[in-house]
Amino acid sequence: MSGAGRRAVLFNPQVHVRPGDYDELLATTPAARRRVEEAAEIVGRPLLADLSSDEPDRVNAGPSIRPASVAMAIGLAESGGQRPEDAAFTAGISLGQLTAACFAGAMSFRDTVRMACAMPQIEDRHFPDTPLGTAFAYGVPEDFAESAEAAAPAGAVLTSCALTADNQVLFTTDAAGFDRLVELAFAAGGLAVRVPYSPPAHCALMGDVERAFGAEFVHEDPRRDPVVPLVCNITGRPLETADAVWDALVRQYTHRVDWVGGLRWMARAGVGSFDVVGPGHFVQKSLSFTSLPSDVAVTAGRR
């Protein structure tokens, strides 16, 4: 199927940030800085000061970095002239799905940054000082998610939580699970690394968090049907109603993300261009390691 003329706008997840990573972006992109300032007022946190801190723990504190990441992404989209009505689809991975929902018009900016701030606070309440986190396996075969789970030691946590590229899988692990993951990835010709500042994610262990978030978060603005279909990062299929988008945002806590499946579905649906909006490089890299039709182009804006 030819993808000529159809494009999708993609948004990055929240990733580990080093002090100073976004100083230049905020200094040279007024729309991104303005959106972070707006988000800071909404959530009542000094987001610009947090981003510019030389303390990694402060920069990466979930209630700050997540709303700041959403705000920068929306500002970058605005600065780059990205409009939902010009796209065939939009999508995002993990936190990026919140940003995509905002870009698509399904949620207000106010509610999106409030949500991005509230989620890590709920997570911290249910997982204080948890030994659980996430680990990234790359350079592994496509069936690695299932084979690694089957080889997990008794009593250890080793659960795939996101399929991010043909040869990349994100896992929720504990210490014993991570040690086994390192062995399995190496034996399969790849590597495994811990993801800094990452809580457990996208798996059944997050059931209490999902229920609390779904019950406690209250929208201050009306939810609306998206202007452009939002491709769900769980099912890889388009969401076209306000209720479907909200349900997906809640359910992604306990369901594995199939980012690769969504990319391939969009390519089959005729998308010929993926426009990647920062901040970050995660989606750009995932596209580099995902087999798609040769006529599908990838463009990247400010990151």
One Martini backbone bead per residue (centre of mass of N, CA, C, O) as a GRO file, in nm:
protein
  303
    1MET     BB    1   0.095   0.036   0.024
    2SER     BB    2   0.067   0.357  -0.022
    3GLY     BB    3   0.197   0.657   0.170
    4ALA     BB    4   0.121   0.895   0.022
    5GLY     BB    5   0.046   1.189   0.221
    6ARG     BB    6   0.086   1.034   0.494
    7ARG     BB    7   0.089   1.122   0.848
    8ALA     BB    8   0.272   1.095   1.160
    9VAL     BB    9   0.271   1.187   1.506
   10LEU     BB   10   0.542   1.154   1.739
   11PHE     BB   11   0.605   1.060   2.088
   12ASN     BB   12   0.794   1.062   2.358
   13PRO     BB   13   0.922   0.952   2.628
   14GLN     BB   14   1.036   0.933   2.938
   15VAL     BB   15   1.370   1.006   3.033
   16HIS     BB   16   1.678   1.021   3.111
   17VAL     BB   17   1.826   1.310   3.271
   18ARG     BB   18   2.067   1.543   3.233
   19PRO     BB   19   2.222   1.795   3.331
   20GLY     BB   20   2.151   2.032   3.065
   21ASP     BB   21   1.995   1.900   2.824
   22TYR     BB   22   1.762   2.161   2.800
   23ASP     BB   23   1.889   2.443   2.785
   24GLU     BB   24   1.894   2.508   2.481
   25LEU     BB   25   1.602   2.461   2.412
   26LEU     BB   26   1.486   2.679   2.613
   27ALA     BB   27   1.662   2.919   2.485
   28THR     BB   28   1.554   2.861   2.158
   29THR     BB   29   1.237   2.782   2.250
   30PRO     BB   30   0.977   2.963   2.337
   31ALA     BB   31   0.739   2.758   2.337
   32ALA     BB   32   0.863   2.561   2.541
   33ARG     BB   33   0.904   2.756   2.774
   34ARG     BB   34   0.614   2.853   2.798
   35ARG     BB   35   0.493   2.574   2.864
   36VAL     BB   36   0.655   2.526   3.124
   37GLU     BB   37   0.548   2.773   3.272
   38GLU     BB   38   0.253   2.685   3.260
   39ALA     BB   39   0.289   2.413   3.405
   40ALA     BB   40   0.399   2.525   3.673
   41GLU     BB   41   0.135   2.668   3.752
   42ILE     BB   42  -0.048   2.419   3.752
   43VAL     BB   43   0.141   2.223   3.954
   44GLY     BB   44   0.332   2.385   4.158
   45ARG     BB   45   0.624   2.387   4.009
   46PRO     BB   46   0.981   2.443   3.946
   47LEU     BB   47   1.058   2.342   3.645
   48LEU     BB   48   1.299   2.512   3.548
   49ALA     BB   49   1.475   2.464   3.797
   50ASP     BB   50   1.478   2.159   3.777
   51LEU     BB   51   1.607   2.139   3.489
   52SER     BB   52   1.870   2.329   3.583
   53SER     BB   53   1.980   2.140   3.763
   54ASP     BB   54   2.275   1.963   3.911
   55GLU     BB   55   2.060   1.746   4.017
   56PRO     BB   56   1.950   1.446   3.915
   57ASP     BB   57   1.713   1.398   4.117
   58ARG     BB   58   1.563   1.659   4.044
   59VAL     BB   59   1.534   1.633   3.739
   60ASN     BB   60   1.397   1.317   3.776
   61ALA     BB   61   1.148   1.393   3.909
   62GLY     BB   62   0.843   1.297   3.824
   63PRO     BB   63   0.659   1.560   3.900
   64SER     BB   64   0.852   1.722   3.690
   65ILE     BB   65   0.952   1.573   3.425
   66ARG     BB   66   0.680   1.499   3.303
   67PRO     BB   67   0.541   1.777   3.260
   68ALA     BB   68   0.787   1.899   3.114
   69SER     BB   69   0.790   1.704   2.873
   70VAL     BB   70   0.511   1.769   2.768
   71ALA     BB   71   0.553   2.074   2.732
   72MET     BB   72   0.789   2.061   2.533
   73ALA     BB   73   0.643   1.899   2.313
   74ILE     BB   74   0.417   2.100   2.255
   75GLY     BB   75   0.608   2.335   2.189
   76LEU     BB   76   0.752   2.194   1.952
   77ALA     BB   77   0.503   2.153   1.778
   78GLU     BB   78   0.436   2.451   1.753
   79SER     BB   79   0.711   2.544   1.638
   80GLY     BB   80   0.681   2.325   1.385
   81GLY     BB   81   0.369   2.326   1.284
   82GLN     BB   82   0.205   2.116   1.427
   83ARG     BB   83  -0.107   1.953   1.327
   84PRO     BB   84  -0.365   1.741   1.363
   85GLU     BB   85  -0.522   1.807   1.086
   86ASP     BB   86  -0.246   1.711   0.915
   87ALA     BB   87  -0.298   1.423   1.024
   88ALA     BB   88  -0.369   1.082   1.039
   89PHE     BB   89  -0.185   1.041   1.302
   90THR     BB   90  -0.121   0.961   1.649
   91ALA     BB   91   0.161   0.898   1.885
   92GLY     BB   92   0.277   0.726   2.192
   93ILE     BB   93   0.513   0.639   2.444
   94SER     BB   94   0.368   0.633   2.722
   95LEU     BB   95   0.394   0.944   2.796
   96GLY     BB   96   0.343   1.006   2.489
   97GLN     BB   97   0.035   0.942   2.503
   98LEU     BB   98  -0.042   1.197   2.649
   99THR     BB   99   0.065   1.397   2.441
  100ALA     BB  100  -0.106   1.290   2.205
  101ALA     BB  101  -0.380   1.354   2.337
  102CYS     BB  102  -0.334   1.657   2.343
  103PHE     BB  103  -0.270   1.706   2.042
  104ALA     BB  104  -0.560   1.573   1.956
  105GLY     BB  105  -0.778   1.706   2.177
  106ALA     BB  106  -0.871   1.508   2.424
  107MET     BB  107  -0.694   1.707   2.601
  108SER     BB  108  -0.592   1.930   2.798
  109PHE     BB  109  -0.313   2.077   2.905
  110ARG     BB  110  -0.385   2.089   3.200
  111ASP     BB  111  -0.461   1.785   3.237
  112THR     BB  112  -0.197   1.662   3.133
  113VAL     BB  113   0.002   1.781   3.347
  114ARG     BB  114  -0.152   1.680   3.590
  115MET     BB  115  -0.125   1.382   3.520
  116ALA     BB  116   0.191   1.373   3.502
  117CYS     BB  117   0.213   1.448   3.811
  118ALA     BB  118   0.026   1.231   3.952
  119MET     BB  119   0.134   0.952   3.875
  120PRO     BB  120   0.408   0.940   4.042
  121GLN     BB  121   0.267   0.981   4.316
  122ILE     BB  122   0.109   0.718   4.311
  123GLU     BB  123   0.346   0.528   4.267
  124ASP     BB  124   0.504   0.607   4.529
  125ARG     BB  125   0.280   0.512   4.724
  126HIS     BB  126   0.297   0.198   4.621
  127PHE     BB  127   0.641   0.231   4.567
  128PRO     BB  128   0.829   0.251   4.817
  129ASP     BB  129   1.140   0.172   4.789
  130THR     BB  130   1.174  -0.001   4.540
  131PRO     BB  131   1.331  -0.281   4.371
  132LEU     BB  132   1.186  -0.190   4.130
  133GLY     BB  133   1.223  -0.181   3.765
  134THR     BB  134   1.395  -0.108   3.465
  135ALA     BB  135   1.491  -0.279   3.156
  136PHE     BB  136   1.716  -0.293   2.869
  137ALA     BB  137   1.690  -0.481   2.571
  138TYR     BB  138   1.943  -0.529   2.315
  139GLY     BB  139   2.008  -0.722   2.039
  140VAL     BB  140   1.749  -0.901   2.011
  141PRO     BB  141   1.518  -1.110   1.947
  142GLU     BB  142   1.176  -1.104   1.880
  143ASP     BB  143   1.126  -1.351   2.110
  144PHE     BB  144   1.250  -1.248   2.389
  145ALA     BB  145   1.023  -1.185   2.583
  146GLU     BB  146   0.921  -1.479   2.619
  147SER     BB  147   1.190  -1.631   2.678
  148ALA     BB  148   1.270  -1.470   2.931
  149GLU     BB  149   1.025  -1.527   3.107
  150ALA     BB  150   1.063  -1.844   3.100
  151ALA     BB  151   1.373  -1.797   3.241
  152ALA     BB  152   1.293  -1.719   3.511
  153PRO     BB  153   1.340  -1.716   3.823
  154ALA     BB  154   1.231  -1.817   4.104
  155GLY     BB  155   1.073  -1.524   4.239
  156ALA     BB  156   1.127  -1.346   4.010
  157VAL     BB  157   1.139  -1.038   3.822
  158LEU     BB  158   1.038  -1.087   3.463
  159THR     BB  159   0.874  -0.839   3.268
  160SER     BB  160   0.734  -0.749   2.994
  161CYS     BB  161   0.644  -0.389   2.890
  162ALA     BB  162   0.802  -0.334   2.600
  163LEU     BB  163   0.786  -0.298   2.247
  164THR     BB  164   1.032  -0.091   2.075
  165ALA     BB  165   1.162  -0.310   1.877
  166ASP     BB  166   1.281  -0.570   1.709
  167ASN     BB  167   1.555  -0.560   1.932
  168GLN     BB  168   1.358  -0.440   2.172
  169VAL     BB  169   1.318  -0.455   2.540
  170LEU     BB  170   1.110  -0.396   2.815
  171PHE     BB  171   1.159  -0.441   3.172
  172THR     BB  172   1.043  -0.570   3.467
  173THR     BB  173   1.248  -0.567   3.771
  174ASP     BB  174   1.466  -0.721   3.972
  175ALA     BB  175   1.765  -0.819   4.069
  176ALA     BB  176   1.736  -1.116   3.973
  177GLY     BB  177   1.612  -1.052   3.698
  178PHE     BB  178   1.846  -0.883   3.588
  179ASP     BB  179   2.071  -1.091   3.600
  180ARG     BB  180   1.928  -1.282   3.400
  181LEU     BB  181   1.898  -1.083   3.165
  182VAL     BB  182   2.195  -1.049   3.106
  183GLU     BB  183   2.245  -1.343   3.028
  184LEU     BB  184   2.031  -1.370   2.801
  185ALA     BB  185   2.122  -1.141   2.618
  186PHE     BB  186   2.411  -1.239   2.571
  187ALA     BB  187   2.329  -1.520   2.451
  188ALA     BB  188   2.161  -1.352   2.212
  189GLY     BB  189   2.364  -1.093   2.134
  190GLY     BB  190   2.321  -0.890   2.371
  191LEU     BB  191   2.191  -0.637   2.598
  192ALA     BB  192   2.168  -0.512   2.945
  193VAL     BB  193   1.999  -0.232   3.109
  194ARG     BB  194   1.944   0.000   3.321
  195VAL     BB  195   1.688   0.231   3.417
  196PRO     BB  196   1.694   0.528   3.525
  197TYR     BB  197   1.435   0.638   3.718
  198SER     BB  198   1.254   0.366   3.700
  199PRO     BB  199   0.969   0.231   3.733
  200PRO     BB  200   0.746   0.030   3.722
  201ALA     BB  201   0.585  -0.119   3.416
  202HIS     BB  202   0.345  -0.240   3.218
  203CYS     BB  203   0.196  -0.436   3.445
  204ALA     BB  204   0.036  -0.628   3.684
  205LEU     BB  205   0.182  -0.484   3.931
  206MET     BB  206  -0.004  -0.206   3.860
  207GLY     BB  207  -0.299  -0.241   3.967
  208ASP     BB  208  -0.323  -0.037   4.205
  209VAL     BB  209  -0.245   0.210   4.041
  210GLU     BB  210  -0.467   0.200   3.831
  211ARG     BB  211  -0.706   0.221   4.026
  212ALA     BB  212  -0.624   0.488   4.158
  213PHE     BB  213  -0.607   0.665   3.910
  214GLY     BB  214  -0.897   0.614   3.796
  215ALA     BB  215  -1.035   0.728   4.069
  216GLU     BB  216  -0.870   1.014   4.129
  217PHE     BB  217  -0.874   1.137   3.860
  218VAL     BB  218  -0.973   1.476   3.766
  219HIS     BB  219  -1.118   1.656   3.537
  220GLU     BB  220  -1.140   2.008   3.452
  221ASP     BB  221  -1.189   1.934   3.157
  222PRO     BB  222  -1.313   1.845   2.877
  223ARG     BB  223  -1.355   1.569   2.704
  224ARG     BB  224  -1.251   1.468   2.370
  225ASP     BB  225  -1.255   1.402   2.064
  226PRO     BB  226  -1.030   1.344   1.846
  227VAL     BB  227  -0.906   1.495   1.563
  228VAL     BB  228  -0.703   1.257   1.569
  229PRO     BB  229  -0.608   0.955   1.566
  230LEU     BB  230  -0.510   0.743   1.832
  231VAL     BB  231  -0.254   0.524   1.869
  232CYS     BB  232  -0.235   0.265   2.058
  233ASN     BB  233   0.025   0.135   2.274
  234ILE     BB  234  -0.117  -0.151   2.308
  235THR     BB  235  -0.284  -0.233   2.026
  236GLY     BB  236  -0.229  -0.059   1.754
  237ARG     BB  237  -0.497   0.117   1.752
  238PRO     BB  238  -0.744   0.332   1.697
  239LEU     BB  239  -0.859   0.629   1.862
  240GLU     BB  240  -1.197   0.817   1.850
  241THR     BB  241  -1.256   0.863   2.160
  242ALA     BB  242  -1.260   0.984   2.472
  243ASP     BB  243  -1.303   0.712   2.621
  244ALA     BB  244  -1.078   0.549   2.479
  245VAL     BB  245  -0.843   0.724   2.568
  246TRP     BB  246  -0.879   0.704   2.874
  247ASP     BB  247  -0.864   0.396   2.894
  248ALA     BB  248  -0.571   0.375   2.780
  249LEU     BB  249  -0.429   0.549   2.999
  250VAL     BB  250  -0.498   0.348   3.224
  251ARG     BB  251  -0.424   0.055   3.099
  252GLN     BB  252  -0.109   0.095   3.058
  253TYR     BB  253  -0.020  -0.002   3.336
  254THR     BB  254  -0.110  -0.337   3.277
  255HIS     BB  255  -0.003  -0.315   2.975
  256ARG     BB  256   0.164  -0.397   2.715
  257VAL     BB  257   0.365  -0.242   2.497
  258ASP     BB  258   0.308  -0.198   2.124
  259TRP     BB  259   0.491  -0.013   1.931
  260VAL     BB  260   0.551  -0.179   1.681
  261GLY     BB  261   0.257  -0.242   1.604
  262GLY     BB  262   0.177   0.054   1.552
  263LEU     BB  263   0.375   0.119   1.327
  264ARG     BB  264   0.279  -0.106   1.132
  265TRP     BB  265  -0.013  -0.020   1.111
  266MET     BB  266   0.040   0.259   0.987
  267ALA     BB  267   0.182   0.157   0.735
  268ARG     BB  268  -0.065  -0.013   0.634
  269ALA     BB  269  -0.253   0.259   0.637
  270GLY     BB  270  -0.045   0.472   0.465
  271VAL     BB  271   0.202   0.569   0.603
  272GLY     BB  272   0.489   0.780   0.483
  273SER     BB  273   0.525   0.964   0.760
  274PHE     BB  274   0.738   1.029   1.039
  275ASP     BB  275   0.692   1.262   1.301
  276VAL     BB  276   0.929   1.362   1.539
  277VAL     BB  277   0.883   1.462   1.879
  278GLY     BB  278   1.010   1.604   2.128
  279PRO     BB  279   1.190   1.514   2.368
  280GLY     BB  280   1.434   1.325   2.244
  281HIS     BB  281   1.538   0.979   2.087
  282PHE     BB  282   1.373   0.716   2.109
  283VAL     BB  283   1.194   0.698   1.852
  284GLN     BB  284   1.415   0.729   1.644
  285LYS     BB  285   1.559   0.464   1.728
  286SER     BB  286   1.324   0.266   1.695
  287LEU     BB  287   1.296   0.312   1.385
  288SER     BB  288   1.589   0.206   1.314
  289PHE     BB  289   1.483  -0.100   1.450
  290THR     BB  290   1.235  -0.107   1.235
  291SER     BB  291   1.046  -0.279   1.015
  292LEU     BB  292   0.973  -0.103   0.715
  293PRO     BB  293   0.883   0.034   0.457
  294SER     BB  294   1.093   0.192   0.228
  295ASP     BB  295   0.875   0.450   0.186
  296VAL     BB  296   0.926   0.531   0.478
  297ALA     BB  297   0.950   0.828   0.647
  298VAL     BB  298   1.180   1.022   0.861
  299THR     BB  299   1.122   1.292   1.088
  300ALA     BB  300   1.299   1.551   1.279
  301GLY     BB  301   1.286   1.761   1.518
  302ARG     BB  302   1.324   1.911   1.788
  303ARG     BB  303   1.527   1.762   2.084
   0.00000   0.00000   0.00000
